[in-house]
């Protein structure tokens, strides 16, 4: 892969770095508003993508420019459900009295 083939991506990186440096300077001077901070986050993400793209192209010039994203696996465990109250477990029959929590029991 020649330098000229990488030139568009390098030019894009340089442009983003210049804008990022300007925004960081504004931040250090206390002049960056919420829109500027949001733009800074977008630039940082775009720079990560550009550098990753350039590294892939340098490692394998025949690699595709766009890689299909890997999907997140399904999450069957969104977290534990709240513990139901003891008597709602269905352990005690309808005709049995509820156990007295103040009475000690022999539990093996």
C-alpha positions, 0 to 999 in steps of 0.5 A: 500500500502506497502513501498516496493510497492512504492519503485521504485517510491521513488527510482526514485524521490531520483535519480531525486532529486540528479541530480536536486541538482547537476544541481542547484549547477552548476547553482549557480557556473555559470557552467550550459549551455543551455543543463543543463538548459533544463535537469533541466526543464525536471527533474522538470517536471518528479519530478512533475509527480512522486510526483503526481503518488505517492500521487495518489497511497497513496490515492487510491492503486487500482488507475491506474498508468496511467491516461488518460489526459484530452483534452483541449476544442476546442477554437472557439475564437482565438482572435478578427479579426481586425476591417475592415475599416469603408467603408468596413462594407457594411453599405453604398450603392455603390451610397451613398457618404461616410460620411465625418468624420469631419462633426458632426452627430446626433447619438441617 
